[in-house]
C-alpha cells in the first residue's frame, strides 16, 4: 500500500471505489425496476379484485340459480 501511495498512482486507489459505486448504482436501478413491476402487478391485481371478480361472482350466482330452478334446462330446449 505504501508503494502505491509513494508512486503517486491515485487511479489504482480510486478504481475499486469507482467500481463499487457503479455496481451500487446498477443495483439501485434494478431495485427500482423491480419495485415498479411489483407495484404495477399489485395495482392490476387490486383492479381485478374490485372490477372483475364481483361481475364473475354475480354471473356465477345467476347461473347457479338458473340451473337449480330448472330455468337453464328450459332455455337450452
MOPAC internal coordinates of N, CA, C and O (Angstrom, degrees):
PM7 1SCF
backbone

  N    0.0000 0     0.00 0     0.00 0    0    0    0
  C    1.4548 1     0.00 0     0.00 0    1    0    0
  C    1.5243 1   110.55 1     0.00 0    2    1    0
  O    1.2310 1   120.67 1   141.66 1    3    2    1
  N    1.3345 1   116.33 1   -38.34 1    3    2    1
  C    1.4597 1   119.28 1   178.40 1    5    3    2
  C    1.5168 1   111.23 1   -64.67 1    6    5    3
  O    1.2310 1   120.85 1   145.92 1    7    6    5
  N    1.3219 1   115.97 1   -34.08 1    7    6    5
  C    1.4546 1   118.81 1   179.62 1    9    7    6
  C    1.5196 1   110.86 1   -63.64 1   10    9    7
  O    1.2310 1   120.52 1   141.74 1   11   10    9
  N    1.3363 1   116.61 1   -38.26 1   11   10    9
  C    1.4589 1   120.11 1   179.85 1   13   11   10
  C    1.5178 1   109.87 1   -67.70 1   14   13   11
  O    1.2310 1   120.59 1   136.68 1   15   14   13
  N    1.3079 1   116.48 1   -43.32 1   15   14   13
  C    1.4725 1   119.40 1  -179.88 1   17   15   14
  C    1.5263 1   110.82 1   -64.61 1   18   17   15
  O    1.2310 1   120.65 1   139.77 1   19   18   17
  N    1.2950 1   116.36 1   -40.23 1   19   18   17
  C    1.4602 1   119.37 1  -177.40 1   21   19   18
  C    1.5216 1   111.95 1   -73.23 1   22   21   19
  O    1.2310 1   120.49 1   152.06 1   23   22   21
  N    1.3306 1   116.67 1   -27.94 1   23   22   21
  C    1.4576 1   118.24 1  -177.73 1   25   23   22
  C    1.5238 1   111.89 1   -78.40 1   26   25   23
  O    1.2310 1   120.19 1   163.75 1   27   26   25
  N    1.3288 1   117.24 1   -16.25 1   27   26   25
  C    1.4568 1   120.09 1   179.65 1   29   27   26
  C    1.5153 1   113.14 1    81.10 1   30   29   27
  O    1.2310 1   119.78 1  -167.13 1   31   30   29
  N    1.3148 1   118.03 1    12.87 1   31   30   29
  C    1.4631 1   121.79 1   179.86 1   33   31   30
  C    1.5273 1   109.24 1   -84.59 1   34   33   31
  O    1.2310 1   121.00 1   -94.37 1   35   34   33
  N    1.3065 1   115.69 1    85.63 1   35   34   33
  C    1.4631 1   120.96 1  -175.78 1   37   35   34
  C    1.5257 1   110.62 1   -73.13 1   38   37   35
  O    1.2310 1   120.16 1   148.57 1   39   38   37
  N    1.3246 1   117.30 1   -31.43 1   39   38   37
  C    1.4650 1   120.44 1  -176.31 1   41   39   38
  C    1.5260 1   111.45 1   -60.69 1   42   41   39
  O    1.2310 1   119.91 1   146.45 1   43   42   41
  N    1.3194 1   117.78 1   -33.55 1   43   42   41
  C    1.4590 1   119.98 1   179.53 1   45   43   42
  C    1.5263 1   110.82 1   -67.90 1   46   45   43
  O    1.2310 1   119.71 1   158.31 1   47   46   45
  N    1.3151 1   118.16 1   -21.69 1   47   46   45
  C    1.4647 1   121.20 1   174.99 1   49   47   46
  C    1.5245 1   111.44 1   -85.91 1   50   49   47
  O    1.2310 1   120.69 1   145.36 1   51   50   49
  N    1.3244 1   116.29 1   -34.64 1   51   50   49
  C    1.4637 1   120.89 1  -175.05 1   53   51   50
  C    1.5254 1   111.49 1   -81.39 1   54   53   51
  O    1.2310 1   120.49 1   149.16 1   55   54   53
  N    1.3290 1   116.67 1   -30.84 1   55   54   53
  C    1.4593 1   121.11 1  -174.44 1   57   55   54
  C    1.5350 1   113.41 1   -56.56 1   58   57   55
  O    1.2310 1   118.12 1   131.62 1   59   58   57
  N    1.3368 1   121.19 1   -48.38 1   59   58   57
  C    1.4709 1   119.58 1   178.38 1   61   59   58
  C    1.5263 1   112.80 1   -62.75 1   62   61   59
  O    1.2310 1   120.66 1   141.19 1   63   62   61
  N    1.3167 1   116.34 1   -38.81 1   63   62   61
  C    1.4667 1   119.31 1   179.33 1   65   63   62
  C    1.5247 1   110.50 1   -66.89 1   66   65   63
  O    1.2310 1   120.39 1   140.84 1   67   66   65
  N    1.3274 1   116.85 1   -39.16 1   67   66   65
  C    1.4612 1   120.24 1   178.13 1   69   67   66
  C    1.5244 1   110.54 1   -65.62 1   70   69   67
  O    1.2310 1   120.65 1   141.06 1   71   70   69
  N    1.3244 1   116.36 1   -38.94 1   71   70   69
  C    1.4635 1   119.84 1   177.37 1   73   71   70
  C    1.5133 1   111.63 1   -63.16 1   74   73   71
  O    1.2310 1   120.49 1   136.66 1   75   74   73
  N    1.3261 1   116.66 1   -43.34 1   75   74   73
  C    1.4668 1   120.09 1   177.86 1   77   75   74
  C    1.5253 1   111.27 1   -64.66 1   78   77   75
  O    1.2310 1   120.51 1   142.47 1   79   78   77
  N    1.3214 1   116.64 1   -37.53 1   79   78   77
  C    1.4629 1   120.28 1   178.53 1   81   79   78
  C    1.5260 1   110.69 1   -64.67 1   82   81   79
  O    1.2310 1   120.40 1   137.06 1   83   82   81
  N    1.3227 1   116.84 1   -42.94 1   83   82   81
  C    1.4683 1   120.73 1   178.31 1   85   83   82
  C    1.5260 1   110.31 1   -63.55 1   86   85   83
  O    1.2310 1   120.38 1   136.27 1   87   86   85
  N    1.3305 1   116.88 1   -43.73 1   87   86   85
  C    1.4655 1   119.82 1   177.79 1   89   87   86
  C    1.5253 1   111.33 1   -62.49 1   90   89   87
  O    1.2310 1   120.24 1   141.64 1   91   90   89
  N    1.3160 1   117.15 1   -38.36 1   91   90   89
  C    1.4627 1   120.66 1   177.78 1   93   91   90
  C    1.5175 1   112.00 1   -64.26 1   94   93   91
  O    1.2310 1   120.48 1   137.90 1   95   94   93
  N    1.3256 1   116.68 1   -42.10 1   95   94   93
  C    1.4688 1   120.54 1   179.19 1   97   95   94
  C    1.5278 1   110.43 1   -65.76 1   98   97   95
  O    1.2310 1   120.42 1   137.99 1   99   98   97
  N    1.3252 1   116.80 1   -42.01 1   99   98   97
  C    1.4667 1   120.08 1   177.67 1  101   99   98
  C    1.5212 1   110.11 1   -63.59 1  102  101   99
  O    1.2310 1   120.40 1   137.82 1  103  102  101
  N    1.3311 1   116.84 1   -42.18 1  103  102  101
  C    1.4674 1   120.67 1   178.11 1  105  103  102
  C    1.5117 1   112.18 1   -61.33 1  106  105  103
  O    1.2310 1   120.48 1   135.88 1  107  106  105
  N    1.3265 1   116.68 1   -44.12 1  107  106  105
  C    1.4705 1   119.63 1   178.13 1  109  107  106
  C    1.5217 1   111.54 1   -64.10 1  110  109  107
  O    1.2310 1   120.31 1   141.95 1  111  110  109
  N    1.3197 1   117.01 1   -38.05 1  111  110  109
  C    1.4649 1   119.81 1   177.80 1  113  111  110
  C    1.5213 1   110.71 1   -63.69 1  114  113  111
  O    1.2310 1   120.37 1   137.47 1  115  114  113
  N    1.3309 1   116.90 1   -42.53 1  115  114  113
  C    1.4680 1   119.80 1   178.58 1  117  115  114
  C    1.5189 1   111.50 1   -64.90 1  118  117  115
  O    1.2310 1   120.45 1   139.74 1  119  118  117
  N    1.3221 1   116.75 1   -40.26 1  119  118  117
  C    1.4689 1   120.04 1   176.95 1  121  119  118
  C    1.5263 1   109.84 1   -61.12 1  122  121  119
  O    1.2310 1   120.33 1   137.78 1  123  122  121
  N    1.3239 1   116.97 1   -42.22 1  123  122  121
  C    1.4615 1   120.42 1   178.28 1  125  123  122
  C    1.5153 1   112.52 1   -62.92 1  126  125  123
  O    1.2310 1   120.57 1   138.95 1  127  126  125
  N    1.3261 1   116.51 1   -41.05 1  127  126  125
  C    1.4661 1   120.24 1   178.69 1  129  127  126
  C    1.5216 1   110.43 1   -63.46 1  130  129  127
  O    1.2310 1   120.54 1   133.30 1  131  130  129
  N    1.3343 1   116.57 1   -46.70 1  131  130  129
  C    1.4644 1   119.39 1  -179.20 1  133  131  130
  C    1.5264 1   111.71 1   -67.00 1  134  133  131
  O    1.2310 1   120.18 1   146.12 1  135  134  133
  N    1.3369 1   117.26 1   -33.88 1  135  134  133
  C    1.4669 1   119.50 1   175.84 1  137  135  134
  C    1.5266 1   110.29 1   -65.75 1  138  137  135
  O    1.2310 1   120.42 1   140.75 1  139  138  137
  N    1.3235 1   116.80 1   -39.25 1  139  138  137
  C    1.4597 1   120.12 1   177.80 1  141  139  138
  C    1.5151 1   112.08 1   -65.06 1  142  141  139
  O    1.2310 1   120.59 1   137.42 1  143  142  141
  N    1.3299 1   116.48 1   -42.58 1  143  142  141
  C    1.4663 1   120.15 1   178.22 1  145  143  142
  C    1.5191 1   110.22 1   -63.67 1  146  145  143
  O    1.2310 1   120.53 1   136.10 1  147  146  145
  N    1.3338 1   116.59 1   -43.90 1  147  146  145
  C    1.4641 1   120.61 1   179.39 1  149  147  146
  C    1.5201 1   111.01 1   -62.55 1  150  149  147
  O    1.2310 1   120.45 1   137.88 1  151  150  149
  N    1.3189 1   116.74 1   -42.12 1  151  150  149
  C    1.4613 1   120.64 1   178.75 1  153  151  150
  C    1.5257 1   110.95 1   -62.75 1  154  153  151
  O    1.2310 1   120.39 1   138.44 1  155  154  153
  N    1.3240 1   116.86 1   -41.56 1  155  154  153
  C    1.4653 1   120.07 1   178.79 1  157  155  154
  C    1.5241 1   111.25 1   -64.88 1  158  157  155
  O    1.2310 1   120.28 1   139.52 1  159  158  157
  N    1.3325 1   117.07 1   -40.48 1  159  158  157
  C    1.4677 1   120.18 1   178.79 1  161  159  158
  C    1.5231 1   111.51 1   -65.42 1  162  161  159
  O    1.2310 1   120.64 1   139.02 1  163  162  161
  N    1.3279 1   116.38 1   -40.98 1  163  162  161
  C    1.4666 1   119.76 1   178.41 1  165  163  162
  C    1.5239 1   110.13 1   -65.41 1  166  165  163
  O    1.2310 1   120.45 1   138.99 1  167  166  165
  N    1.3255 1   116.74 1   -41.01 1  167  166  165
  C    1.4558 1   120.74 1   178.71 1  169  167  166
  C    1.5246 1   110.83 1   -62.90 1  170  169  167
  O    1.2310 1   120.28 1   136.57 1  171  170  169
  N    1.3305 1   117.07 1   -43.43 1  171  170  169
  C    1.4604 1   120.69 1   178.81 1  173  171  170
  C    1.5209 1   110.97 1   -65.05 1  174  173  171
  O    1.2310 1   120.25 1   138.63 1  175  174  173
  N    1.3250 1   117.12 1   -41.37 1  175  174  173
  C    1.4677 1   120.52 1   179.67 1  177  175  174
  C    1.5259 1   111.07 1   -64.06 1  178  177  175
  O    1.2310 1   120.18 1   141.09 1  179  178  177
  N    1.3193 1   117.26 1   -38.91 1  179  178  177
  C    1.4655 1   118.83 1   178.40 1  181  179  178
  C    1.5257 1   110.47 1   -69.78 1  182  181  179
  O    1.2310 1   119.90 1   144.74 1  183  182  181
  N    1.3411 1   117.79 1   -35.26 1  183  182  181
  C    1.4654 1   120.30 1   176.81 1  185  183  182
  C    1.5265 1   109.94 1   -63.20 1  186  185  183
  O    1.2310 1   120.63 1   136.58 1  187  186  185
  N    1.3352 1   116.41 1   -43.42 1  187  186  185
  C    1.4679 1   120.32 1   178.27 1  189  187  186
  C    1.5207 1   110.00 1   -62.29 1  190  189  187
  O    1.2310 1   120.51 1   136.55 1  191  190  189
  N    1.3297 1   116.62 1   -43.45 1  191  190  189
  C    1.4643 1   120.36 1  -178.10 1  193  191  190
  C    1.5219 1   111.54 1   -64.54 1  194  193  191
  O    1.2310 1   120.07 1   145.90 1  195  194  193
  N    1.3203 1   117.47 1   -34.10 1  195  194  193
  C    1.4664 1   120.67 1  -176.53 1  197  195  194
  C    1.5251 1   111.61 1   -85.91 1  198  197  195
  O    1.2310 1   119.87 1   139.64 1  199  198  197
  N    1.3346 1   117.85 1   -40.36 1  199  198  197
  C    1.4663 1   121.27 1  -172.36 1  201  199  198
  C    1.5247 1   114.32 1   -96.16 1  202  201  199
  O    1.2310 1   119.82 1   136.49 1  203  202  201
  N    1.3144 1   117.95 1   -43.51 1  203  202  201
  C    1.4609 1   121.35 1  -169.00 1  205  203  202
  C    1.5219 1   112.30 1   -91.33 1  206  205  203
  O    1.2310 1   119.87 1   134.40 1  207  206  205
  N    1.3198 1   117.86 1   -45.60 1  207  206  205
  C    1.4633 1   120.25 1  -175.43 1  209  207  206
  C    1.5289 1   113.68 1   -60.28 1  210  209  207
  O    1.2310 1   118.44 1   138.63 1  211  210  209
  N    1.3374 1   120.58 1   -41.37 1  211  210  209
  C    1.4719 1   118.22 1   176.78 1  213  211  210
  C    1.5282 1   113.15 1   -61.95 1  214  213  211
  O    1.2310 1   120.07 1   142.43 1  215  214  213
  N    1.3251 1   117.47 1   -37.57 1  215  214  213
  C    1.4678 1   120.65 1   178.58 1  217  215  214
  C    1.5260 1   109.98 1   -64.74 1  218  217  215
  O    1.2310 1   120.58 1   136.36 1  219  218  217
  N    1.3325 1   116.49 1   -43.64 1  219  218  217
  C    1.4645 1   119.96 1   177.73 1  221  219  218
  C    1.5231 1   111.41 1   -64.38 1  222  221  219
  O    1.2310 1   120.63 1   141.80 1  223  222  221
  N    1.3264 1   116.41 1   -38.20 1  223  222  221
  C    1.4655 1   119.88 1  -179.60 1  225  223  222
  C    1.5261 1   110.94 1   -66.17 1  226  225  223
  O    1.2310 1   119.94 1   137.20 1  227  226  225
  N    1.3207 1   117.72 1   -42.80 1  227  226  225
  C    1.4684 1   120.99 1   178.95 1  229  227  226
  C    1.5254 1   109.96 1   -66.25 1  230  229  227
  O    1.2310 1   120.20 1   138.41 1  231  230  229
  N    1.3294 1   117.23 1   -41.59 1  231  230  229
  C    1.4621 1   120.20 1   176.81 1  233  231  230
  C    1.5202 1   112.03 1   -61.42 1  234  233  231
  O    1.2310 1   120.42 1   137.72 1  235  234  233
  N    1.3228 1   116.80 1   -42.28 1  235  234  233
  C    1.4679 1   120.42 1   177.96 1  237  235  234
  C    1.5233 1   110.99 1   -65.49 1  238  237  235
  O    1.2310 1   120.14 1   143.03 1  239  238  237
  N    1.3229 1   117.33 1   -36.97 1  239  238  237
  C    1.4683 1   120.96 1   177.98 1  241  239  238
  C    1.5270 1   110.58 1   -64.37 1  242  241  239
  O    1.2310 1   120.24 1   134.06 1  243  242  241
  N    1.3406 1   117.15 1   -45.94 1  243  242  241
  C    1.4642 1   120.18 1   178.46 1  245  243  242
  C    1.5292 1   111.14 1   -63.85 1  246  245  243
  O    1.2310 1   119.99 1   140.99 1  247  246  245
  N    1.3272 1   117.63 1   -39.01 1  247  246  245
  C    1.4590 1   121.23 1   177.81 1  249  247  246
  C    1.5268 1   110.19 1   -63.04 1  250  249  247
  O    1.2310 1   120.54 1   135.36 1  251  250  249
  N    1.3304 1   116.57 1   -44.64 1  251  250  249
  C    1.4678 1   120.85 1  -179.75 1  253  251  250
  C    1.5315 1   110.85 1   -63.11 1  254  253  251
  O    1.2310 1   120.57 1   137.04 1  255  254  253
  N    1.3447 1   116.52 1   -42.96 1  255  254  253
  C    1.4709 1   120.17 1   179.09 1  257  255  254
  C    1.5241 1   110.08 1   -63.55 1  258  257  255
  O    1.2310 1   119.96 1   135.68 1  259  258  257
  N    1.3309 1   117.68 1   -44.32 1  259  258  257
  C    1.4670 1   121.16 1  -179.98 1  261  259  258
  C    1.5228 1   110.91 1   -64.02 1  262  261  259
  O    1.2310 1   119.91 1   142.17 1  263  262  261
  N    1.3091 1   117.78 1   -37.83 1  263  262  261
  C    1.4640 1   120.67 1   179.11 1  265  263  262
  C    1.5266 1   111.39 1   -70.20 1  266  265  263
  O    1.2310 1   120.11 1   138.69 1  267  266  265
  N    1.3182 1   117.40 1   -41.31 1  267  266  265
  C    1.4619 1   121.24 1  -177.32 1  269  267  266
  C    1.5305 1   112.27 1   -72.16 1  270  269  267
  O    1.2310 1   120.11 1   147.16 1  271  270  269
  N    1.3069 1   117.40 1   -32.84 1  271  270  269
  C    1.4656 1   120.48 1  -178.54 1  273  271  270
  C    1.5274 1   112.55 1   -85.92 1  274  273  271
  O    1.2310 1   119.90 1   172.55 1  275  274  273
  N    1.3213 1   117.79 1    -7.45 1  275  274  273
  C    1.4545 1   120.46 1  -179.45 1  277  275  274
  C    1.5179 1   112.61 1    87.48 1  278  277  275
  O    1.2310 1   119.81 1   178.46 1  279  278  277
  N    1.2935 1   117.96 1    -1.54 1  279  278  277
  C    1.4602 1   121.62 1   179.55 1  281  279  278
  C    1.5286 1   111.04 1   -64.89 1  282  281  279
  O    1.2310 1   120.44 1   146.46 1  283  282  281
  N    1.3044 1   116.77 1   -33.54 1  283  282  281
  C    1.4594 1   120.59 1  -179.67 1  285  283  282
  C    1.5286 1   110.82 1   -65.79 1  286  285  283
  O    1.2310 1   120.37 1   139.73 1  287  286  285
  N    1.3245 1   116.89 1   -40.27 1  287  286  285
  C    1.4674 1   120.53 1   178.39 1  289  287  286
  C    1.5262 1   110.51 1   -65.79 1  290  289  287
  O    1.2310 1   120.23 1   142.04 1  291  290  289
  N    1.3357 1   117.16 1   -37.96 1  291  290  289
  C    1.4703 1   120.27 1   177.94 1  293  291  290
  C    1.5243 1   111.13 1   -66.53 1  294  293  291
  O    1.2310 1   120.70 1   142.03 1  295  294  293
  N    1.3176 1   116.26 1   -37.97 1  295  294  293
  C    1.4609 1   119.74 1  -179.40 1  297  295  294
  C    1.5276 1   111.73 1   -70.65 1  298  297  295
  O    1.2310 1   119.92 1   151.09 1  299  298  297
  N    1.3139 1   117.77 1   -28.91 1  299  298  297
  C    1.4640 1   121.21 1  -178.63 1  301  299  298
  C    1.5196 1   112.14 1   -77.36 1  302  301  299
  O    1.2310 1   119.64 1   159.26 1  303  302  301
  N    1.3148 1   118.29 1   -20.74 1  303  302  301
  C    1.4702 1   120.57 1  -178.80 1  305  303  302
  C    1.4931 1   111.99 1   -74.94 1  306  305  303
  O    1.2310 1   120.10 1   180.00 1  307  306  305

